Amino acid sequence: MSSVTIRGIKKRYGTLTVLHGIDLDIEDQEFVVLVGPSGCGKSTLLRMIAGLESVSSGSIAIGDRVINDVPPKSRDIAMVFQNYALYPHMSVYENMSFSLRLRRQAKDVIDRKVREAAEILNLGKFLDRSPRQLSGGQRQRVAMGRALVRDAQVFLFDEPLSNLDAKLRVVMRVEIKALHQRLKTTSVYVTHDQIEAMTMADRIVVMNAGRIEQIGTPLQLYDTPANLFVADFIGSPSMNFIHGTLHIGASGAHVQTENGTRLAVPLMASGRDGQKVVYGVRPEHMTLTEGDAGAPVIVEVVEPTGANIQVYCKLGETSVCAIFTDRHEFRPDQQIRLTCPLEKIHLFDAESGLRL
């Protein structure tokens, strides 16, 4: 079993606490992504699993073995860093085989493992090259290959794609996910990029200020965010937030915005009449409507991306974004009306930020 069990983990640097009691279960063969803004503690947690940071309190176990006091080299983990950290004077073959040579494994075993990893990563024809003769994506493959030959119980990835250009990031994203589907090794991946998290993870752990905000599958987090932070962080462009007051009556329920616009909500909406709320709606769930239906907005900026059109508008003093797949000829200062299906609406308590 190569599950990872984290219980009550805290990390303190003097009087500063950066992790506030993290509890997390990572199942055997699972690909879990830790995501959140810079400074949220995700890389610190990963480094604690790796043994590169000490545990202030709590416990970390791989399988049935608590590893708090186990040195990094004895934890049976392999780590891929943001910096490729390849030895420039060594060939690709030598870089990939380095850890095995340190362990004095037999030459035939080393050769077999390196060539098997090179075949998986399409590095076979580059084994004799030095790192300076490789592209960024090829260097990252070498770093992954160096981890792959270890046959570790757990793979740890610390923002491995951050140094790559946008197109290559997409390619490597697919390759890492395909590699995991082939090897089925338990993997923990850290990123600040929510698109990486959404496309790669079996489950996502959203972190903020040293705490876990929500854990779930990508679509669970996207469709039912637990609070305003998760709703804002997951999704690009992020969810629209419109502040207002919830009104519930026998004939229906609606949110009245600060500029007096009424926005319909499901009659079974939780919350109380007169409660201050935040009305949330994803840009792609907004649709054009005609006549007096929907909310009147003023077009500010139109961004055609090819696959769709992103339209940034003003509802009173609130900025909202709508995404359309159909072609429309919008122009700045044009008034349009937008609506949203009731089942796609999210309501949050304005004070606590929690989902209603």
Protein Blocks (a to p, Z undefined) as FASTA:
>chain_A
ZZdcdehiacdehjacfbghiaddddehiacdddddehilmmmmmmmmnopaccfbdcdd
ehjbcfklgcfklnopacddfbloiafkbcfklmmmmmmmmnopafklmmmmmmmmmmmn
opmmmmmpcfklpcfklmmmmmmmmmmmnopabdcdehkllmpcfklmmmmmmmmmmmmm
mnopacddddfbfklmmmmpmbdcddeehiafbgcdfklmmmmcfbfklmmmnocddddd
ddddddddfkbccdddfkopacdddfklgcdehiacdddddfklpccdehjedjddddfb
dcdehjaccddddehjaccddddfbdcdddehiacdddddfklpccddfklopaZZ
